[in-house]
Amino acid sequence: MKFKKDNLGFIPVGGSEQIGMNANLYQFNDQWILVDLGIAFPDETQIGVDILLPDFDFIKKIKNKLLGIFLTHAHEDHYGAIQYFIDEINCPIWGSEFTLAMLKRKLLDNVSKKRLTLKHYPRKSSIRLNGFEIDTIQNSHSVPQSVSLLIKTKKNIILHTGDWKFKGAKNLKEKPFINELKALKGLKISTIVSDSTNSLIDGYTPSENDAYNGLKKIISKSKGLIIITCFSSNISRIKSILEIAKINEKKVCILGRAIKRSIEAAIDVGLIEKNHTFYGINEIEKFSKKNLLVICSGSQGEPNSSLTRIASGKIEKIKLDNQDSIIFSSKKIPGNERKISKVEQMFLEKNVNIFNEKNDKSIHVSGHPCKDEILDMYTMLKPKTVIPVHGNFEQLKANAEIAKSCKIKKILIPKNGDIFQFVDDNPTCVDRLEMDTKVFDGEKVVSLKDEKFSIRKQALWNGVLMASIVLDNRGNLISVPILTELGISKTEKMKNALLEISLKIEDYIEGLNENETLDDDNLKEILKKIILKEIRILFSIRPLVNIHINRVQ
């Protein structure tokens, strides 16, 4: 793929068509920069998968021309994939102080010995890399020090918004993002690459102060133990909880590596004061439950998280009753609904009071702009083109409709892999890369299309049946075929079926001549058909069949 000289190129590698996995490439004069490199969470159809990764194959091909990776903020869907591609990254990574502090801690868990070059965004000057000039604009989000990027080339000024909202967090001393945008009005921004997450929601996103007030109301009335879960990187929310705990004279216990890691990073860069006293699980028995508040990770129902372990009773030092409360100060990320509901159900069975976004909207606020904020941005900056990203197709389309209402001249709804070329300041889709979602599995990155994932899914829904056949060197059966099953049925019907199938296999093999029994592959295929036919007739399922043929001399 070749771009004409002085023409800007743009390729969304991830983050268009789905929530998460954000990664966006920009090209100018055969040099590239990458904005974000994040993960996504699988939905219930993607069995045997923990996280999804963007396709890095094209980025590997241009790695010697990749000038830098620019992180907008410290959320997993924007920086979480770096650790999985660490050995392929040979350029500097830029980020805010908090973003890099979080990244450094995440990389400590990585077995790779490779050291990445990490650079802080300059506070006042631009970053100049060949034909690119990049400025950071401090915005507001649900994580500290989130930025939008102003990407300038010879003929273009692009505003890559990242995740944002207008109202800043007062306890982080964030300035209103709208004031930062007003300062850009005279720049003649040609294109806005725009966050679409809340584009279907009317109005304006509330400030973190609203969540503070909602949490304070619940915590102040509580008569028992308070357990709060939130996104671990939401330092403003954690600071609010710490302040409310202090007002109500509650001791604070921190559970979960992700929460601890975020708090340590926030302390390191001065966002949380060092004088807070935090207690561990082994110290909580010193305090009465009514004087204790637990902040823990696991807001998305992760099976091994502290919250799930509390709900299932695996943390024995925490005994729950109807005086206690669990607060989900977070939203459900698409794909995690079932896991979260399962955790909530476990708490309900313990008669615990549950507060979540569904029954009390005051305890969480989003970090993304709603319709009116997006409309105000377009009206204020008057770009010639809008490219919605960061959302599924419905959200991208809703963002496009907002742009249309603002009489934006050109609106392009991208798919991952679309190749856009800017002729002067006019972008068009000129080609397409086929994107292949990746998965970290077995300590390596593989394609989601890998056969093993379909095998896992088949085994989960239909079970596994194994047959062991022992033959001599002339193809005669030495013993009765042995069949065992996993996940099909433990009934008497199943036992009888296995015996019947064993007899049919025995009859079939005994009817073969010597040459026919020497081809293992052909024999396995025929025996597999015999097994599947019987199981399908009796149980209406198609299990994974594994046949072992052992030959004894």
C-alpha positions as CSV (number, residue, x, y, z in Angstrom):
1,M,0.0,0.0,0.0
2,K,1.4,3.4,-1.0
3,F,0.2,6.8,-0.1
4,K,1.0,9.8,-2.2
5,K,3.6,12.1,-0.7
6,D,2.2,14.7,1.7
7,N,-1.1,12.8,1.9
8,L,-2.1,11.7,5.4
9,G,-3.2,8.1,5.9
10,F,-5.4,6.7,8.7
11,I,-6.2,3.1,9.5
12,P,-8.4,2.0,12.5
13,V,-6.9,-1.3,13.5
14,G,-9.3,-1.8,16.4
15,G,-12.0,0.1,18.3
16,S,-14.4,0.6,15.3
17,E,-17.3,-1.9,15.2
18,Q,-16.7,-2.9,18.8
19,I,-16.2,-1.6,22.3
20,G,-12.5,-2.0,23.3
21,M,-9.3,-3.1,21.5
22,N,-8.6,0.5,20.5
23,A,-5.7,1.0,18.1
24,N,-5.4,3.6,15.3
25,L,-2.6,4.2,12.8
26,Y,-1.6,7.4,11.1
27,Q,0.8,7.7,8.2
28,F,2.6,10.6,6.7
29,N,5.5,10.4,4.1
30,D,5.9,6.7,4.8
31,Q,6.3,7.1,8.5
32,W,3.7,6.0,11.0
33,I,2.4,6.6,14.5
34,L,0.0,4.4,16.5
35,V,-2.6,5.9,18.9
36,D,-3.4,3.4,21.7
37,L,-3.0,-0.4,21.7
38,G,-5.8,-1.9,23.9
39,I,-7.6,-5.2,24.6
40,A,-11.3,-6.1,24.5
41,F,-13.3,-8.6,26.5
42,P,-14.9,-11.6,24.8
43,D,-18.6,-12.1,24.8
44,E,-20.4,-15.3,25.9
45,T,-20.0,-16.8,22.4
46,Q,-16.2,-16.7,22.5
47,I,-15.6,-19.8,24.6
48,G,-12.2,-20.5,26.2
49,V,-11.0,-16.9,25.6
50,D,-10.0,-14.4,28.3
51,I,-9.1,-11.3,26.3
52,L,-9.1,-10.2,22.7
53,L,-6.2,-8.4,21.0
54,P,-6.0,-6.3,17.9
55,D,-4.4,-7.6,14.7
56,F,-0.7,-6.6,15.0
57,D,0.5,-8.3,11.8
58,F,0.4,-5.1,9.7
59,I,2.0,-3.1,12.5
60,K,4.9,-5.6,12.6
61,K,5.4,-5.1,8.9
62,I,5.9,-1.4,9.3
63,K,7.8,-1.6,12.6
64,N,10.9,0.1,11.3
65,K,8.8,3.0,10.1
66,L,6.7,3.2,13.3
67,L,7.9,6.4,15.1
68,G,6.0,6.0,18.3
69,I,2.9,4.8,20.2
70,F,0.8,7.5,21.8
71,L,-1.4,6.5,24.7
72,T,-4.5,8.5,25.4
73,H,-5.0,7.1,28.9
74,A,-4.6,4.1,31.3
75,H,-7.6,2.0,30.5
76,E,-7.1,-1.6,29.4
77,D,-9.0,-1.1,26.2
78,H,-6.4,1.6,25.2
79,Y,-3.1,0.3,26.6
80,G,-3.7,-3.3,27.8
81,A,-2.3,-5.0,24.7
82,I,1.2,-3.6,25.0
83,Q,2.5,-6.3,27.3
84,Y,1.4,-9.0,24.7
85,F,3.3,-7.4,21.8
86,I,6.3,-6.2,23.9
87,D,8.8,-8.2,21.8
88,E,7.6,-6.6,18.6
89,I,7.7,-3.0,19.8
90,N,10.8,-1.1,18.8
91,C,9.7,2.5,19.2
92,P,9.1,4.9,22.1
93,I,5.8,4.9,23.9
94,W,4.4,8.2,25.0
95,G,2.0,8.8,27.8
96,S,1.0,10.9,30.8
97,E,2.7,10.4,34.2
98,F,-0.1,8.3,35.6
99,T,-0.5,6.3,32.3
100,L,3.2,5.3,32.3
101,A,3.2,4.6,36.0
102,M,0.3,2.1,35.4
103,L,2.1,0.6,32.3
104,K,5.3,0.1,34.2
105,R,3.5,-1.9,36.9
106,K,1.7,-4.0,34.3
107,L,4.9,-4.8,32.5
108,L,6.4,-6.1,35.8
109,D,4.0,-9.1,35.4
110,N,5.4,-9.8,31.9
111,V,8.1,-12.5,31.6
112,S,9.9,-10.6,28.7
113,K,13.2,-9.1,29.6
114,K,12.9,-6.5,26.9
115,R,12.9,-2.9,28.1
116,L,10.6,-0.4,26.4
117,T,11.4,3.3,25.9
118,L,8.7,5.2,27.9
119,K,8.4,9.0,27.5
120,H,6.3,11.5,29.4
121,Y,4.2,13.9,27.4
122,P,5.8,17.4,27.6
123,R,3.7,19.9,29.5
124,K,4.0,22.8,27.1
125,S,5.9,21.9,23.9
126,S,4.9,19.8,20.9
127,I,6.3,16.4,19.9
128,R,7.9,16.6,16.5
129,L,8.6,13.3,14.7
130,N,9.5,13.7,11.0
131,G,6.4,15.2,9.4
132,F,4.2,14.8,12.4
133,E,3.6,17.4,15.1
134,I,1.6,16.1,18.1
135,D,0.1,18.2,20.9
136,T,-1.6,16.7,23.9
137,I,-4.8,18.3,25.3
138,Q,-5.8,17.4,28.8
139,N,-9.4,16.2,28.8
140,S,-11.7,14.7,31.4
141,H,-12.4,11.0,31.7
142,S,-12.9,8.3,34.4
143,V,-9.1,7.9,34.7
144,P,-6.5,10.6,35.6
145,Q,-4.5,12.5,33.1
146,S,-6.4,11.4,30.0
147,V,-5.6,13.3,26.9
148,S,-6.8,14.1,23.4
149,L,-4.3,14.3,20.6
150,L,-3.9,17.1,18.1
151,I,-2.1,15.5,15.2
152,K,-0.7,18.0,12.6
153,T,0.9,17.3,9.2
154,K,1.7,19.6,6.3
155,K,-2.0,19.9,5.1
156,N,-4.0,18.5,8.0
157,I,-5.0,19.1,11.6
158,I,-6.7,16.0,13.2
159,L,-8.3,16.0,16.6
160,H,-8.2,12.4,17.9
161,T,-10.4,12.8,21.0
162,G,-9.7,9.5,22.8
163,D,-12.2,9.1,25.6
164,W,-13.6,12.3,27.1
165,K,-16.4,14.3,28.7
166,F,-16.8,18.0,29.5
167,K,-17.0,18.0,33.3
168,G,-13.8,17.4,35.1
169,A,-13.2,15.7,38.5
170,K,-12.8,18.4,41.1
171,N,-10.8,16.2,43.5
172,L,-8.2,15.7,40.7
173,K,-8.2,19.5,40.0
174,E,-9.2,18.9,36.3
175,K,-10.1,21.9,34.3
176,P,-13.3,21.7,32.2
177,F,-12.4,20.1,28.9
178,I,-14.8,22.5,27.1
179,N,-12.4,25.3,27.9
180,E,-9.5,23.5,26.3
181,L,-11.6,23.0,23.2
182,K,-12.5,26.7,23.0
183,A,-8.8,27.4,22.6
184,L,-8.8,25.3,19.4
185,K,-11.5,27.2,17.6
186,G,-9.1,29.2,15.4
187,L,-7.0,26.2,14.3
188,K,-9.3,25.1,11.4
189,I,-9.4,21.5,12.5
190,S,-10.0,19.4,9.3
191,T,-11.1,16.1,10.9
192,I,-12.3,14.9,14.3
193,V,-11.8,11.2,15.1
194,S,-14.4,10.9,17.7
195,D,-15.5,8.8,20.8
196,S,-18.9,7.3,20.2
197,T,-19.6,5.3,23.4
198,N,-22.5,7.4,24.7
199,S,-23.7,8.8,21.4
200,L,-27.1,7.2,21.9
201,I,-27.7,8.9,25.3
202,D,-29.3,12.3,25.5
203,G,-27.9,15.2,27.5
204,Y,-24.6,15.7,29.2
205,T,-22.5,13.3,31.2
206,P,-22.5,14.2,35.0
207,S,-19.4,15.0,36.9
208,E,-17.6,12.8,39.4
209,N,-19.1,15.0,42.1
210,D,-22.5,13.4,41.4
211,A,-21.1,9.9,42.2
212,Y,-19.4,11.3,45.3
213,N,-22.8,12.6,46.6
214,G,-24.6,9.3,45.7
215,L,-21.9,7.2,47.5
216,K,-21.9,9.4,50.5
217,K,-25.6,9.1,51.0
218,I,-25.5,5.3,51.0
219,I,-22.4,4.9,53.1
220,S,-23.6,7.4,55.7
221,K,-26.8,5.4,56.3
222,S,-25.1,2.0,56.3
223,K,-25.3,0.0,59.5
224,G,-23.0,-2.9,58.5
225,L,-20.0,-3.7,56.4
226,I,-19.6,-1.7,53.2
227,I,-18.0,-3.4,50.1
228,I,-17.4,-1.2,47.1
229,T,-16.2,-2.2,43.7
230,C,-15.2,0.2,41.0
231,F,-12.9,0.3,38.0
232,S,-9.4,0.1,39.5
233,S,-8.1,3.0,37.4
234,N,-10.9,5.4,38.5
235,I,-8.7,7.4,41.0
236,S,-11.2,10.2,41.3
237,R,-13.8,7.6,42.5
238,I,-11.3,6.0,44.9
239,K,-10.4,9.4,46.3
240,S,-14.1,10.1,46.8
241,I,-14.5,6.8,48.7
242,L,-11.5,7.5,50.9
243,E,-12.9,10.9,51.8
244,I,-16.3,9.6,52.6
245,A,-14.8,6.8,54.7
246,K,-12.8,9.4,56.7
247,I,-16.0,11.5,57.3
248,N,-17.8,8.4,58.5
249,E,-14.8,7.2,60.6
250,K,-14.5,3.9,58.7
251,K,-11.3,1.9,58.3
252,V,-10.4,1.1,54.7
253,C,-9.4,-2.3,53.5
254,I,-8.0,-2.8,50.0
255,L,-8.5,-6.1,48.2
256,G,-7.3,-7.0,44.8
257,R,-4.0,-6.6,42.9
258,A,-5.5,-4.2,40.3
259,I,-6.8,-1.8,42.9
260,K,-3.6,-1.9,44.8
261,R,-1.6,-1.3,41.7
262,S,-3.7,1.8,40.7
263,I,-3.5,3.3,44.2
264,E,0.3,2.8,44.3
265,A,0.7,4.5,40.8
266,A,-1.6,7.4,42.0
267,I,0.5,7.9,45.1
268,D,3.7,7.8,43.1
269,V,2.6,10.7,40.8
270,G,1.0,12.7,43.6
271,L,-2.7,12.1,42.9
272,I,-3.4,10.4,46.2
273,E,-1.8,11.5,49.4
274,K,0.7,9.2,51.1
275,N,-0.8,9.6,54.6
276,H,-3.7,7.2,54.0
277,T,-3.7,4.0,56.1
278,F,-4.9,0.9,54.3
279,Y,-5.6,-2.4,56.0
280,G,-5.2,-5.9,54.6
281,I,-7.5,-8.9,54.9
282,N,-5.6,-10.3,57.9
283,E,-6.2,-7.1,59.9
284,I,-10.0,-6.6,59.4
285,E,-11.0,-8.7,62.4
286,K,-9.6,-6.0,64.7
287,F,-12.6,-3.7,63.7
288,S,-16.3,-4.0,64.0
289,K,-18.1,-4.4,60.6
290,K,-19.9,-1.1,61.0
291,N,-16.6,0.7,61.1
292,L,-15.1,-1.1,58.1
293,L,-15.2,-0.3,54.4
294,V,-13.7,-2.6,51.8
295,I,-12.6,-1.4,48.3
296,C,-12.1,-4.4,46.0
297,S,-11.5,-5.3,42.4
298,G,-13.9,-7.4,40.4
299,S,-16.5,-5.0,39.1
300,Q,-16.8,-7.0,35.9
301,G,-17.4,-10.3,37.6
302,E,-14.0,-11.7,36.9
303,P,-14.0,-15.3,38.3
304,N,-10.9,-15.1,40.4
305,S,-11.3,-11.5,41.6
306,S,-11.6,-10.5,45.2
307,L,-15.3,-9.5,44.8
308,T,-16.2,-12.9,43.3
309,R,-14.3,-14.7,46.1
310,I,-16.1,-12.7,48.7
311,A,-19.5,-13.4,47.1
312,S,-18.8,-17.2,46.9
313,G,-17.6,-17.3,50.6
314,K,-14.0,-18.1,49.7
315,I,-12.6,-15.2,51.8
316,E,-13.5,-16.7,55.2
317,K,-12.6,-13.5,57.2
318,I,-15.6,-11.7,55.6
319,K,-18.9,-13.0,56.8
320,L,-22.0,-11.3,55.3
321,D,-25.5,-10.7,56.6
322,N,-28.5,-8.5,55.9
323,Q,-26.9,-5.4,57.5
324,D,-24.1,-5.4,55.0
325,S,-24.0,-3.7,51.6
326,I,-22.3,-4.2,48.3
327,I,-22.0,-1.2,46.0
328,F,-21.2,-1.6,42.3
329,S,-19.9,1.8,41.5
330,S,-19.3,0.9,37.9
331,K,-21.1,0.0,34.7
332,K,-21.4,-3.4,33.0
333,I,-18.9,-3.6,30.1
334,P,-20.7,-5.3,27.1
335,G,-19.8,-9.0,27.2
336,N,-19.6,-9.1,31.0
337,E,-23.3,-8.9,31.9
338,R,-23.7,-12.6,32.7
339,K,-20.6,-12.8,34.9
340,I,-21.6,-9.7,36.9
341,S,-25.2,-11.0,37.3
342,K,-23.9,-14.3,38.6
343,V,-21.8,-12.4,41.3
344,E,-24.9,-10.3,42.2
345,Q,-27.0,-13.4,42.6
346,M,-24.5,-14.9,45.0
347,F,-24.7,-11.7,47.2
348,L,-28.5,-11.8,47.0
349,E,-28.5,-15.4,48.4
350,K,-26.6,-14.0,51.4
351,N,-29.3,-11.3,51.9
352,V,-26.8,-8.5,51.3
353,N,-28.1,-5.1,50.2
354,I,-27.0,-4.5,46.6
355,F,-26.6,-1.1,45.0
356,N,-25.8,-0.9,41.3
357,E,-26.3,1.4,38.3
358,K,-29.7,-0.3,37.6
359,N,-31.3,0.5,41.0
360,D,-29.3,3.6,41.9
361,K,-27.8,5.7,39.1
362,S,-26.3,8.2,41.5
363,I,-23.4,5.9,42.4
364,H,-21.6,5.8,39.1
365,V,-21.1,8.3,36.3
366,S,-19.6,7.6,32.8
367,G,-16.4,8.9,31.4
368,H,-17.8,9.4,27.9
369,P,-19.7,12.2,26.2
370,C,-23.4,12.1,25.6
371,K,-25.2,13.5,22.6
372,D,-25.2,17.2,23.6
373,E,-21.5,17.2,24.4
374,I,-20.6,15.7,21.0
375,L,-22.9,18.2,19.3
376,D,-21.3,21.1,21.2
377,M,-17.8,19.9,20.2
378,Y,-18.8,19.8,16.5
379,T,-20.6,23.1,16.6
380,M,-17.7,24.7,18.3
381,L,-14.8,23.4,16.2
382,K,-16.7,23.0,12.8
383,P,-14.5,20.3,11.3
384,K,-14.9,19.4,7.6
385,T,-14.9,15.7,8.4
386,V,-16.0,13.5,11.3
387,I,-14.8,9.9,11.7
388,P,-16.7,8.2,14.6
389,V,-14.6,5.4,16.4
390,H,-14.8,3.7,19.8
391,G,-18.1,1.9,19.6
392,N,-20.2,-0.7,17.9
393,F,-21.9,0.1,14.6
394,E,-25.1,1.4,16.3
395,Q,-23.0,3.9,18.3
396,L,-20.9,4.9,15.4
397,K,-24.0,5.6,13.3
398,A,-25.5,7.6,16.2
399,N,-22.4,9.7,16.3
400,A,-22.6,10.2,12.5
401,E,-26.2,11.4,12.9
402,I,-25.1,14.0,15.4
403,A,-22.4,15.2,12.9
404,K,-25.0,15.3,10.2
405,S,-27.3,17.5,12.3
406,C,-24.3,19.9,12.7
407,K,-24.0,20.0,8.9
408,I,-20.6,18.5,8.8
409,K,-19.6,18.1,5.1
410,K,-18.2,14.6,5.3
411,I,-18.9,11.8,7.7
412,L,-17.1,8.4,7.4
413,I,-18.1,5.4,9.4
414,P,-15.1,3.1,9.5
415,K,-14.6,-0.6,9.9
416,N,-11.4,-2.0,11.4
417,G,-8.9,-2.3,8.6
418,D,-10.3,0.5,6.3
419,I,-7.6,2.5,4.8
420,F,-8.3,6.3,4.5
421,Q,-6.2,8.6,2.4
422,F,-6.4,12.4,2.9
423,V,-6.1,14.3,-0.4
424,D,-5.4,17.8,1.1
425,D,-8.0,17.8,3.9
426,N,-10.5,15.4,2.2
427,P,-10.3,11.8,3.4
428,T,-11.7,8.9,1.4
429,C,-11.5,5.1,1.9
430,V,-9.1,3.8,-0.7
431,D,-8.5,0.2,0.3
432,R,-8.9,-2.3,3.1
433,L,-6.8,-4.6,5.3
434,E,-8.4,-7.8,6.5
435,M,-8.3,-7.8,10.2
436,D,-7.8,-11.0,12.2
437,T,-8.6,-10.7,15.9
438,K,-5.9,-12.2,18.1
439,V,-6.0,-14.0,21.4
440,F,-3.4,-14.6,24.1
441,D,-3.4,-18.3,24.7
442,G,-0.9,-20.7,26.0
443,E,1.7,-17.9,26.5
444,K,1.6,-16.8,22.9
445,V,-0.6,-14.7,20.6
446,V,-2.7,-16.7,18.2
447,S,-5.7,-16.0,15.9
448,L,-9.2,-16.2,17.2
449,K,-9.9,-18.4,14.2
450,D,-7.5,-21.0,15.5
451,E,-9.1,-24.5,15.3
452,K,-8.6,-25.0,19.0
453,F,-11.2,-22.4,20.0
454,S,-13.9,-24.1,17.9
455,I,-12.9,-27.4,19.5
456,R,-13.2,-26.0,23.0
457,K,-16.7,-24.6,22.1
458,Q,-17.8,-28.0,20.7
459,A,-16.4,-29.8,23.8
460,L,-18.2,-27.4,26.2
461,W,-21.6,-27.7,24.6
462,N,-21.5,-31.3,23.4
463,G,-19.0,-33.1,25.6
464,V,-16.2,-35.4,24.7
465,L,-16.2,-39.1,23.9
466,M,-12.9,-41.1,23.8
467,A,-12.4,-44.5,22.3
468,S,-9.4,-46.7,22.8
469,I,-8.8,-49.5,20.3
470,V,-6.0,-52.1,20.8
471,L,-5.0,-54.2,17.7
472,D,-2.2,-56.6,16.9
473,N,0.2,-56.2,13.9
474,R,-2.3,-58.1,11.7
475,G,-5.3,-55.8,12.7
476,N,-7.0,-58.2,15.1
477,L,-8.7,-56.8,18.2
478,I,-6.7,-57.8,21.3
479,S,-9.3,-56.5,23.8
480,V,-12.8,-55.0,23.8
481,P,-12.9,-51.4,22.7
482,I,-13.1,-49.0,25.7
483,L,-15.2,-45.9,25.5
484,T,-15.4,-43.1,28.0
485,E,-17.3,-39.8,28.0
486,L,-16.9,-36.4,29.6
487,G,-19.8,-33.9,29.8
488,I,-22.4,-36.0,27.8
489,S,-24.5,-38.0,30.3
490,K,-24.0,-40.0,33.5
491,T,-27.2,-41.9,33.1
492,E,-27.9,-45.6,32.7
493,K,-28.9,-44.8,29.1
494,M,-25.3,-43.5,28.5
495,K,-23.7,-46.6,29.9
496,N,-25.8,-48.8,27.7
497,A,-25.0,-46.6,24.7
498,L,-21.3,-47.0,25.3
499,L,-21.6,-50.8,25.5
500,E,-23.7,-50.8,22.3
501,I,-21.2,-48.6,20.4
502,S,-18.3,-50.8,21.7
503,L,-20.0,-53.9,20.2
504,K,-20.6,-52.1,16.9
505,I,-17.0,-51.1,16.7
506,E,-15.9,-54.7,17.5
507,D,-18.2,-56.1,14.8
508,Y,-17.0,-53.5,12.2
509,I,-13.3,-54.2,12.8
510,E,-13.7,-58.0,12.8
511,G,-15.4,-57.7,9.4
512,L,-12.3,-55.9,7.8
513,N,-9.6,-57.7,5.9
514,E,-5.9,-57.3,7.1
515,N,-5.1,-54.5,4.6
516,E,-8.1,-52.4,5.6
517,T,-7.1,-52.4,9.3
518,L,-3.6,-51.0,8.5
519,D,-4.7,-47.5,7.6
520,D,-5.1,-45.8,10.9
521,D,-6.5,-42.5,9.5
522,N,-9.2,-44.2,7.5
523,L,-10.1,-46.5,10.4
524,K,-10.4,-43.5,12.8
525,E,-12.7,-41.6,10.4
526,I,-15.1,-44.6,9.9
527,L,-15.2,-45.3,13.7
528,K,-15.9,-41.7,14.4
529,K,-18.9,-41.8,12.0
530,I,-20.2,-44.9,13.8
531,I,-19.9,-43.2,17.2
532,L,-21.4,-39.9,16.1
533,K,-24.4,-41.6,14.5
534,E,-25.3,-43.5,17.6
535,I,-24.9,-40.5,20.0
536,R,-26.8,-38.2,17.7
537,I,-29.8,-40.7,17.5
538,L,-29.8,-41.2,21.3
539,F,-28.8,-37.7,22.7
540,S,-29.3,-35.3,19.7
541,I,-25.8,-33.8,20.2
542,R,-22.4,-34.0,18.4
543,P,-19.6,-34.5,20.9
544,L,-15.9,-34.1,20.2
545,V,-14.7,-37.6,19.4
546,N,-11.1,-38.7,20.1
547,I,-10.0,-42.2,18.9
548,H,-6.8,-43.8,20.0
549,I,-5.6,-46.8,18.0
550,N,-2.8,-48.7,19.8
551,R,-0.9,-51.4,17.9
552,V,0.8,-54.2,19.9
553,Q,3.6,-56.2,18.2
